[in-house]
Amino acid sequence: MPDAVKWALAALIALAGIGGFYALPEVSYVLRIVALLAVFGGALVVAAQTEKGRAAWEVVREARTEVRKVVWPSRRETLQTTGIVMAMVTVVAIFLWMLDGLLAWIVRSLLGTGG
């Protein structure tokens, strides 16, 4: 079966799920959500059978492998880094506040307004 037909089938399945969700308002909302998720899962399975679907699935698998390789910082390292960032933000904020005050004083002096 050509990929275009598979994509069309996946889209039709998803659209049928959405239509069913809104066509059956008397059914429990939770049940409709579960059914919609199941239908979308089916549409994904059909889409995964295409060439692009297989390539996308491979990207997801590779990303998962890379995430497993990540070395997460310890609690101590995280707290130290957070402290450094907060200190630098404070220093830059104070510098910008002082620079703003200086520039405001210069403008007031040049315009001859204020105290």
DRENDO-1510 file (C-alpha; in Angstrom, 1 decimal, always signed):
<recs>
REC; n; res; u; v; w
REC; 1; MET; +0.0; +0.0; +0.0 .
REC; 2; PRO; +1.5; +3.4; -1.0 .
REC; 3; ASP; +2.4; +5.9; +1.8 .
REC; 4; ALA; -0.1; +8.4; +0.6 .
REC; 5; VAL; -2.9; +6.0; +1.2 .
REC; 6; LYS; -1.6; +5.2; +4.7 .
REC; 7; TRP; -1.4; +8.9; +5.5 .
REC; 8; ALA; -5.0; +9.4; +4.2 .
REC; 9; LEU; -6.1; +6.4; +6.3 .
REC; 10; ALA; -4.4; +7.8; +9.4 .
REC; 11; ALA; -6.1; +11.2; +8.9 .
REC; 12; LEU; -9.5; +9.6; +8.3 .
REC; 13; ILE; -9.1; +7.5; +11.5 .
REC; 14; ALA; -8.2; +10.7; +13.5 .
REC; 15; LEU; -11.0; +12.7; +12.0 .
REC; 16; ALA; -13.5; +9.8; +12.7 .
REC; 17; GLY; -12.3; +9.9; +16.3 .
REC; 18; ILE; -12.8; +13.6; +16.6 .
REC; 19; GLY; -16.3; +13.3; +15.0 .
REC; 20; GLY; -17.2; +10.5; +17.4 .
REC; 21; PHE; -16.0; +12.6; +20.3 .
REC; 22; TYR; -18.4; +15.4; +19.5 .
REC; 23; ALA; -21.2; +13.2; +18.1 .
REC; 24; LEU; -21.7; +11.3; +21.4 .
REC; 25; PRO; -22.1; +14.0; +24.1 .
REC; 26; GLU; -24.3; +11.7; +26.2 .
REC; 27; VAL; -21.4; +9.4; +26.8 .
REC; 28; SER; -19.1; +10.2; +29.8 .
REC; 29; TYR; -16.5; +12.8; +29.0 .
REC; 30; VAL; -13.7; +10.7; +30.5 .
REC; 31; LEU; -14.8; +7.7; +28.4 .
REC; 32; ARG; -14.8; +9.9; +25.2 .
REC; 33; ILE; -11.3; +11.2; +26.0 .
REC; 34; VAL; -10.0; +7.6; +26.5 .
REC; 35; ALA; -11.6; +6.5; +23.3 .
REC; 36; LEU; -10.2; +9.5; +21.4 .
REC; 37; LEU; -6.7; +8.8; +22.7 .
REC; 38; ALA; -7.1; +5.1; +21.6 .
REC; 39; VAL; -8.3; +6.2; +18.2 .
REC; 40; PHE; -5.3; +8.6; +17.9 .
REC; 41; GLY; -3.0; +5.8; +18.9 .
REC; 42; GLY; -4.4; +3.7; +16.1 .
REC; 43; ALA; -3.9; +6.6; +13.7 .
REC; 44; LEU; -0.3; +6.8; +14.9 .
REC; 45; VAL; +0.2; +3.1; +14.3 .
REC; 46; VAL; -1.0; +3.5; +10.8 .
REC; 47; ALA; +1.2; +6.6; +10.2 .
REC; 48; ALA; +4.2; +4.7; +11.7 .
REC; 49; GLN; +3.9; +2.2; +8.8 .
REC; 50; THR; +5.0; +4.9; +6.3 .
REC; 51; GLU; +8.6; +5.7; +5.4 .
REC; 52; LYS; +8.4; +9.1; +7.2 .
REC; 53; GLY; +6.7; +7.5; +10.1 .
REC; 54; ARG; +9.5; +5.0; +10.5 .
REC; 55; ALA; +12.1; +7.8; +10.2 .
REC; 56; ALA; +10.3; +9.8; +12.9 .
REC; 57; TRP; +10.1; +6.7; +15.2 .
REC; 58; GLU; +13.9; +6.2; +14.7 .
REC; 59; VAL; +14.5; +9.8; +15.7 .
REC; 60; VAL; +12.4; +9.3; +18.9 .
REC; 61; ARG; +14.4; +6.1; +19.7 .
REC; 62; GLU; +17.7; +8.0; +19.2 .
REC; 63; ALA; +16.6; +10.9; +21.3 .
REC; 64; ARG; +15.7; +8.5; +24.1 .
REC; 65; THR; +19.1; +6.9; +23.9 .
REC; 66; GLU; +20.8; +10.3; +24.1 .
REC; 67; VAL; +18.7; +11.3; +27.1 .
REC; 68; ARG; +19.9; +8.2; +28.9 .
REC; 69; LYS; +23.5; +9.4; +28.4 .
REC; 70; VAL; +22.9; +12.7; +30.1 .
REC; 71; VAL; +24.7; +13.2; +33.4 .
REC; 72; TRP; +22.4; +15.2; +35.6 .
REC; 73; PRO; +24.0; +17.5; +38.2 .
REC; 74; SER; +23.8; +16.6; +41.9 .
REC; 75; ARG; +21.6; +18.5; +44.3 .
REC; 76; ARG; +24.7; +20.4; +45.6 .
REC; 77; GLU; +25.8; +21.4; +42.1 .
REC; 78; THR; +22.3; +22.6; +41.3 .
REC; 79; LEU; +22.1; +24.7; +44.4 .
REC; 80; GLN; +25.5; +26.2; +43.8 .
REC; 81; THR; +24.8; +27.1; +40.2 .
REC; 82; THR; +21.4; +28.6; +41.2 .
REC; 83; GLY; +23.1; +30.7; +43.9 .
REC; 84; ILE; +25.7; +32.0; +41.4 .
REC; 85; VAL; +23.0; +32.8; +38.9 .
REC; 86; MET; +20.9; +34.7; +41.5 .
REC; 87; ALA; +24.0; +36.6; +42.7 .
REC; 88; MET; +24.9; +37.7; +39.1 .
REC; 89; VAL; +21.3; +38.7; +38.4 .
REC; 90; THR; +21.4; +40.9; +41.5 .
REC; 91; VAL; +24.7; +42.5; +40.6 .
REC; 92; VAL; +23.6; +43.2; +37.1 .
REC; 93; ALA; +20.2; +44.6; +38.3 .
REC; 94; ILE; +22.0; +47.0; +40.7 .
REC; 95; PHE; +24.4; +48.1; +38.0 .
REC; 96; LEU; +21.6; +48.8; +35.6 .
REC; 97; TRP; +19.6; +50.6; +38.3 .
REC; 98; MET; +22.7; +52.8; +39.0 .
REC; 99; LEU; +23.2; +53.4; +35.3 .
REC; 100; ASP; +19.6; +54.4; +34.8 .
REC; 101; GLY; +19.9; +56.8; +37.7 .
REC; 102; LEU; +23.0; +58.3; +36.2 .
REC; 103; LEU; +21.5; +58.7; +32.7 .
REC; 104; ALA; +18.3; +60.2; +34.2 .
REC; 105; TRP; +20.5; +62.8; +36.1 .
REC; 106; ILE; +22.4; +63.6; +33.0 .
REC; 107; VAL; +19.2; +64.1; +31.0 .
REC; 108; ARG; +17.7; +66.3; +33.7 .
REC; 109; SER; +20.9; +68.3; +33.9 .
REC; 110; LEU; +21.0; +68.9; +30.1 .
REC; 111; LEU; +17.3; +69.8; +29.9 .
REC; 112; GLY; +17.4; +72.0; +33.0 .
REC; 113; THR; +14.5; +70.3; +34.7 .
REC; 114; GLY; +14.3; +68.9; +38.2 .
REC; 115; GLY; +16.1; +69.8; +41.4 .
</recs>
